[in-house]
Amino acid sequence: MASYWRKTWPFHLLVLPALILCIIFQYIPLFGVVIAFQDYQPWLGIKKSAWVGLTHFHTLFQYPDSKQVIWNTLIIASFKLVINLFVPIIFALLLNEVVKTYFKRILQTLVYLPHFLSWVILGGIMIDILSTDGGIVNRLIEALGGQSIFFLGDGSWFRVTVVISDVWKEFGFSAIIFLATLVGINPALYEAAEIDGATRWQQVIHISVPLILPIVIVVATLSLGRILDAGFDQILNLYNPLVYSHGDIIDTFVYRVGLNNGQFSFGTAVGLFKSVIGFILIIVSYRLAYKLANYRIF
Amino acid sequence: MKRYVKLAKGVTLSLVIGMLPTLAACSDNNGNNTANNEATTNNQAANNGATKTDVPPTELYKQKFDPPVTITTAVVDDGTSRGNAFKPGESMEDNVHLRWMKENMGIDIKFDFIVTKGEDYDTKIRLLLSSNGKLPDVFGAPGDSVQNLIDAGRVMPLDEAIEKYAHPEYKKILEKYDYALGGVKRDGKLYGLPGFFMGDEGTVMWVRKDWLDALGLQPPKTIAELENVLKQFTENDPDGNGKADTFGLAVPLKEGPWTWMGQTDGIVSAFTKQMINTYDVTSYWNKGDDGKLSYGAIHPDAKKYLETMRDWMSKGYLDKEAGIKDPMKASEMAASGKAGVMFGPFWMGDWPLSDATKLNPKADFEPFPLPAGPDGLVGRAEKSITGGFTMFNKDFKNIEAWFAYFNKIFAKNLEQEGDPYFDPRFKDGYHEGYDYVNLDGKIIKGNYKEAGVPDDKLPLKDGSRIDMRFMIANGILGGTTTIPFSNDEPIKKFLADPNAEPTTTREFDVKQMAKKQIIAAGVRMNQGIEEGKNFFTGPMTPTMKAKGELLKKLATESYLKIIYGEKPLDYFDEFAKEWLDNGGAKITEEVNQWYSENQ
């Protein structure tokens, strides 16, 4: 043991600042969740505010809108989760097959550019390009003989719009991690397969896919923990009263009720509820990943 | 109510009389008493440093605190939106005005914090509040913190200080607009000083005059005529480009029918005296014949408005996408030449509607009076008269110094003859070489290069003006306070003679306005209609806090569904019932309770 410490103490020292930061900014603030069980008044502080037990959780489930909001969140988030997982994988696999380097570079840069734009900007752009009055998307639909669609004002289209636009924004960036894995695959495997007479397609199915699977599982596991994050920035910038019934999610709801309305305790209660669900999901999926793919982090 | 009208009339009258130069002596006396009071207290506070027991009013402006007094404050300064506020090398913390205050008034301003974003400022105040940190001596309080600050007992009640030190004309304004101060009152005491708005942003109707002319139409005077104009604008290709790409009315409905630009209060009031507002549950509480307050958005009269809007929407006279557009987006439709009518404040003539002219030189949005309804009704909603509030740390010891400074700035705004608070050193402006240039006795306040100011005397090298508001209001005043409706007189003057010479600062500011704005402001004044008043001006009630957002969502959603034809008109009754059942009834009770105690 002593020799272990003697050898590794510089590394531990390196980790120390990160650990301290983590404790200060991640763990200590955790105690703030107690205000979910209080009638928190900022000037009284946590110590003096009155305790109210589970009242705020009761309120959450009694709001006529709560069910709708939770349902919307789940629907939008699950679709995002699934599509946001598969589109980048497929894109990465396809891009990996591109031989011409300059084309690959240009393509990759183009698709991950939208990731760096904020939804405040994109929200405005979306309203313009999806407009029924000369928006480029509807012009295309009309040119193809279809009827123009009020994407952002029609409840049944709103969720589709939200999911697709989110995938469009993020898939290029999410693909980076898969591309990195693909690049790391030992070329000897492909060479051997080629000698054995495997086609491009067979190489993808039997070498690339199995080798990126562990990473896919990690990514999926991690994103399951955020299943109740349906994309606050995006929804806030795109939604409107016409689509409240289909687009209002927990986060936007908390934002309006908790922050705009100054109901800090209630907002925290909803946030805590979200985190608990997320925590349970991440444990379940980790167990599953361990059982099915023999994958483990620890 | 009657009592209130009387009081308001009395106050207005006294204000008008007080302003007449021939009766200036009257307000002089008034000022005198306060002045003496102030002098005495100042000296106590200043440990008899300056031994002027009886400062004559004419000398009042020279008062200097000795030893100097330090006042701490806080400010939002993002450095970009303020444009030309300082000369190179100067800053919010170190500039000519602060130095002047220190040297001439013995007031030293220190900033507890300067942040670049409004949100950060709110957060900072909230943190100071929850951590029991020291609040600045004087600070502008963000809207949602006002109640918390008062609840927490961290701010000072101001009645006594106002009584003792405030400029008499300011007291009159406080009294006149007392009804707008409910939010900062607690147990009959006033805890914040309002930043008064001009209050003159009441809606006018902007119509494309060139489109009217192209189709041989007259400006609409009634809702029926307006409907015809909207129809012609939608169907008869007013821009003559051969495409069916125009519509009548640009209106933002994302936040409900009552907002800061493109609002439809002019249409509502053509049908009823009941004002509606779906966006904010504290706003548009109307008074019924029984003397009780009720929420406008659930009043049956709102149906008449909804019916009209629904009809216009189905016929394509409104923007099909109005439901997803905020005021900025909606105004783009007008500015880009798609829509021919938009309602809004007088300033829209310069921005954003003038953008239409940039695209098409012939585009011409002109302001017109609001149209009358079938029964001859015409009206608009009253604009809020107050912005934020300036609040004082309860431990602040030098409020007389704050008032000494505030009164100076206020008197400068007022520019009243014989005002003992008026500092003659500010006669031409605040600081020579900053907001004005003295060119051989001629005072030049803008367009310096055209006026022949030599390069070495220009306030800024590029010849642009320095915006003094940032040195003055952002210091310890918590924002700009204006005297409500004080633009009206200068506007009348320049309407009568556009080339008249401005003589006061206010007139100078008005003269800087775009011609269309002055005309539009004239349209508003000349229509002379009684503005619909929101009778609830108290703090948010407990149920409003808990259920307000839910009700707001319900109202905006239901209104839009009816306008878009997704639900029948009768759905309104269902909505009204749901609104009442989900906390609205309780809120109505609370509001009436407040009203019976505070009217």
Interface residues (C-beta under 8 A of the other chain):
Chain A: Q41 P42 W43 L44 G45 Y63 P64 D65 G124 I127 S131 T132 D133 G134 F150 L152 G153 N240 P241 L242 Y244 S245 D248 R256 V257 N260 N261 G262 Q263
Chain B: R126 L129 S130 S131 N132 D144 N148 L149 D151 A152 G153 R154 D245 L253 K254 G256 D319 K320 E321 G323 I324 K325 K329 K338 K545 A546 G548 E549 L550 K553 T556 E557 Y559 L560 K561 Y564 N582
